[in-house]
Amino acid sequence: MPRSACKLGLIGCGSIAQAVHLDILTRLPQVELTALAEPNPERRAQAQLRAPGAAALPDYGALLDSSDVHGVVICLPSALHAEVAIAAMERGKHVYLEKPIAVSSDQAQAVMAAWDTAQVVGMIGFNYRFSPLYRTAKKAIQTGQLGKVVSARAVFSYPPGTSPLWKQKRASGGGILLDLALHDVDIARFLFDAEIETVAADLRSQLYEDDTATLQLGLSNGVLIQIFTSMSTVDEARWEIYGQEGKLVADRYRETDIEIIPSQRPYSRTAQLRTSLGKAVRSMNVRKILAPTLEPSYREAIAHFVAAIQTGKPVRPDLTDGLKALAIIEAAEKSARTGRVITLAQEAAGVSLSSP
C-alpha cells in the first residue's frame, strides 16, 4: 500500500530557505508543504509564490497549532532554534532543525528534554553527512584504501559580504564556529566513526566578530585533525585525509569525485602532477556556480527525515549529534579564551563549558 504524503511546515523563509528548502519541499516525493511561517511580509509573499498550496502565516505558533502539519523544517536565525524546536515538539511535531541545535549548552539540554518527552523524530541539519563525496571518502577509509589514517585537515570558508547581520555576532547565534566549524566538527565524527576528545582553538576577528578560526581536534582513535574556517576569505570546502598508504582529497566545490594519491614514490609525485595539470584545464565545478541549490546533500537529508517519519526507523544525524557538536564548539570557544587544550571528558564531568 502506498504511503500517504508527509505534511510538513516550513518555519523561516529567509535566504537559505528561498535558495534550498522551498525547492526541495515542493518537489520531494511523499511530501506536501502545507504551511509556511515567516514574519517578514515580503519574504512570506515570495515563499507563497513558490508554494501556492501552503498556508502563509506570520507567526510560527499558528503553524504549530495546525493539525495539517505532521512535522516542521526550522530555518531560523540560530538564537531562535531552541525556542521554536521545543514549541514544535511540545505540540507533537517531528522536527528537522537546521544547525546548531541551540546557541548554548543550557538551551541544548532543554531541547533534548523536550525531545525525550515528545518521542518524535528529531533530526539536526548536518546535511553534509549526505554528500556523495564525504560518503565515498568514508567508505575509502573504512575499506583501508589509505591504510592506517595518520591525520586530516579541512578548510571551509566563504567570501566577505555574504553573511547576514545576525551571523556577525556570537550573541545572535553567529560567529564562524557556530556557522561553519560546526559542520566540519560533525564530519570529523562521521568520517572516522570516532569521538572528539580534545580541542585546541584560536579565534580572530577579521571583518566581523570571531569570523576566522583554526581548530586542532584529537579523536578517540588517535587521529589528529586541523580545521581552518572563515567567513572573510574565499569559497572553499575541502578535506584532505592522510594515511600510511595514500592521501585522499574531497573537494566539494571543485570536484565530482574523491582523489586518492598513493604514498609510494614515484607514483605519488606522478599522481600529484597529473592532478595539478588536470585542474589547470578544468573550470570550477558547475554545481558550485549554481550552488547552494544544487548541493545534493540537502535533498538527501530531508528525504531521510521524511522516511523516518513514515517508517518509524531511527534517524541520523539526530539531536544527540547536535548536542555533541555544540559541546565541542563551546570547548573550542573556551580554548580560544584561555589558551588551553580542552578535554571534553573533563568538561562533561562537571566543569561548565561556559566558564572562563
N, C-alpha and C positions, 0 to 999 in steps of 0.2 A: 504494500500500500504506500503511495507516495506521501511524503511528509508535507504537512501544512506549512505555509510560509511563516518565517520567524519575523514578528513585527517589532521593529526597532525604532527608537527615538534618537535623534542627534542633538546633543546639548553643546552649544557653542558653534557658531558659523563664521569663525574668523578665517585667516589666510590658509591655515593648513586644512581646515575642513572644506573650504572652497576649492583648494587645489587637489585634494586627495579623497577625503571621506565621502563627499557628496557623490562623486562619480562611482565609487565602489558600492555605496549603499543603494544607489538607484539602478545598478546593473547586476549585482551579485545574485545568482540564482538562489531561491529559497528565502530571499529577504524582501520584506515590504517595509519601506521607510514611511512610517505613519505620522510622525510628528517631528518638528524642529523647535528648538528653543534658543532664542537669541535676542538680547535686549536692544541691540543697535538696529534701528528700523531699516537702514539701508542694507546692512548685511543680511537681515532677515528677509527682505524683499528679494535680494539676489539669490538667496538659497531657495526660496519658494519657487522662483522661476525654474530652478534646476529640478525641483521635486514638487510639481504642482499637486500631486495627490496627498501631500503631507500637510497636516495642520501646522500653521506657523504661529508660534506663541512667543510672547515677550518674556515669559517667566518660566524657569525650569520646573518650578513647583507644580504648575498646571500640567506640564507634560508628565511628570511622575505620577500625578493623580489619575492619569488616563488608563482605563482598562484595556485600551487598544495598543498598549506598549508592553512588550514582553521583556525587553532589555534596552539598555542605553549605551551609546558611544559618547564618551565625555571628552571634548576637545576644548577645554577652557584654559585660561592662564593658570599656571601651576599652583598659585596661592589658593585657588578655589577647588582644587581637586578633592581634598579630603572632605570638605563640607558637602559637596554635591554627591560624591560616591556614597557617603554614609546615608544621605537622604534617600538616594535611589535604593540602596539595599534595605533600608527600613520599610520601604514600600514593596519589597519583594521583587525588585527588578534585577535582572542579570546586568553585570557591569563590565564594559570594556573601557578601561581608564588609560588614557594616554599618560605616558610617564611625565613626571615622577609620581609615585603613589601619594606623596604629600611633600611639604617643604620642611618638616621637622619629624624627628622620631616619635614625639608625643602624638602628633597628628596621625602618623602612620599606624601607631598602635591602636588608635581609636577606629581607624578604617578596618584593621584586622579584627577587632572585637565585633564590629557591625557585620562583617563578612561571616564570622563564625556563627553568629546568631541567625543570620538570614538564610544560610545554606543555599546560596545562589551561585551561579558561575561568576567568578571574579578573575578577570584577565588584565594584566598590565601590558601597555602598548610597546613592548620591546620587539617591534616588528622585524628588526634586522636578524633575529634568530631564524626568520623565514627567508632570508636572502639566499638565492641559489649558490652564490659564491661562498658564503660562510658555511652553508651546509656541505658543499663539496670539500671545503677546507677541513671541516670536522671529520669527514669520512677519511680523508687522506691521513690525518693524524691517527685516527683510530685503527686504520689498516696498516700502519707502520711505514708508510711511504717516505717519511722523513727520518726514520729511525727514532732514537730517543730524542725528545724535544729538549733543547738547551735553553732557549729564550724566545721572546717575541717582542715586537714593538708595533705600535699602532699610531696613526695620525687621523684625526677627524677635525676638520676646520671648515670655515666658510668666510666670505669676504665682509669687510666693514659695511655698515649701512643696510644690512638685511635683517637686523634684529628689531622687533617692536620694543617700545619703551619698557614694558614690564619685564622683558628679558635682560635689561641692562642693569638691574639692581637685585641683589640677593633677597632683600626684604619682600619683594613682589614675586619671588619664585624664580628669579633669573640667575645670571652668572653661568660661566661655562661649565662648571662641574655638574649642575643640575640639568643643563641644556644638552650638552654633547657627551661629556665624560661618562655620564650615567649609562649611555648606550654601550660604550666600549668596556666598561666595568662588567656589564651583563654578558657581553660577547665573550669576555675572558672566561667567565664561569661556564658558558655554553660550549665554547670550543674545546676546553681542556677537561671538562667534567670534574672540576676541582673548585674548592672554596678559596677565597682570598683571605689570607691570614695576616698579612702585614701591609701597611700603606705608608708611603712617604710622598709628600706633595709640596709643590711650590706654586704659588699663585701670583699673577701680575695683572695690573690694570693698565692696558694699553690705550684703549679708547673709551671703554666702559668699565664699570666695577667688576673686578675679578673675571675679565674676559679671556684670559690666557692661562693655561696651567700645564704643568708636567707632573706625572704620577709614576711612581715605581711600586709595583704590586708583587708581593710574594705569595705564590699559590701553595696549597696544601700538598701538591705533588712535586714541589721543588722548582717549578718553572718560575723564572723572573720575567716580568712584563714591564715595558716602558710605554707610556702613553703621552703624546703631545696633543693638545686640543686648544682651539682658539676660535673666536668669532671676529678676529681682526686681521686675517691674512687671506689665504686663497682657498678655493674649493678643493678639498681633498678628503678621501675616505679610504684608508689603506691599512692592511695588516701584513706584516712580514713575520713569518714563523721559521725559526732556525732549529734544525735538527742535526744529529750527527751524520746523517746520510744525505742531507739536502736542505734547501730553503724553499719555502712556499710563499708566494705573493698573491694576495687577494685585493684587487683594486676595484672598488665598486663603481667609481666614476669613469674609469677608462677601459676596463676590460670586461669581456663577457665570460671569461673562464679563469680559473686559477693558473698560475705558472709554478712549475717546480724545477728548480735548478739543482742538479746533483752536486755533491760536495767534492767529488774526486777531480783533480786536475788531470788533463787539460779540459775535461768535459765541462766543468763549471764555468771556466773562462769563455769557452766557445758558446755555451748556452747564454751567458750574460751578454756577449757581443751580439748574438743573433737577436736576443730580446731587445736590446738597445736599437739596433738597426730597424727592427720591425716597428718599434714605437715611433721612430723618426718619420716614417712614411704614413702612419695612421693618424687620423684625426681623433679628437675626443669622442668617446662612445656617444652615439646619437641619443641613446636613452637618457644620458645625463643632461644633454642640451635641453631636452623636454621635461626633465625631472622637476619636481618630485612626482608628477602624475604618473610616470611610467615605472617607478620603483616597484618591482613586483612583490616585495615583501609586505607592503601594506595590505594588498588584497588577500594574500595568503593568510595573514594574521587574523583579519576579520572573518574570513571564511572558517578558520579554526574555531573562533569564538562562537560562530553560528552553529557549527557542527556539535560543539559541546553542549549548547542549549538544547539542541534537538535530540541528542543521543544520551545525554547524561554522563558521557565519558569525561575523565579529568582533562583539564586544560593546562597547558604550559606555553609560555611563562604565566604563572598565576600571581596573585597579590603577594605571596610569600617571596617570590623573586624580586618584586618591587621593594619590599621591606629590606631584604638583604642588600640590594643595590644602594638604597638610601643610607643604610648604616655605613657602607664603605665610603660614600661621598662625604658624610659627616665626619668620618675618621680622616679623610683627606683634608677637609677644612681645618680640623684640629691640628693635623701635622703641619699645615701651612702656617698656622698661628704660632705654634710652639717650636717649630724646627725639629721635631722629634719623629721617629718612626713609630707609628701607632699599631699596636697589636689588637686585632679585632676581638680575640677571646678575652682579653683583659677588659675591654670596653663592655662586652656583654656580661662580664662578671659583676659589674656594678659601678664602673666609672662612667659618669654621664658623658655622652658624645658631645654635648654642647658646652661642657666645662672648659675653662681655659687651661 
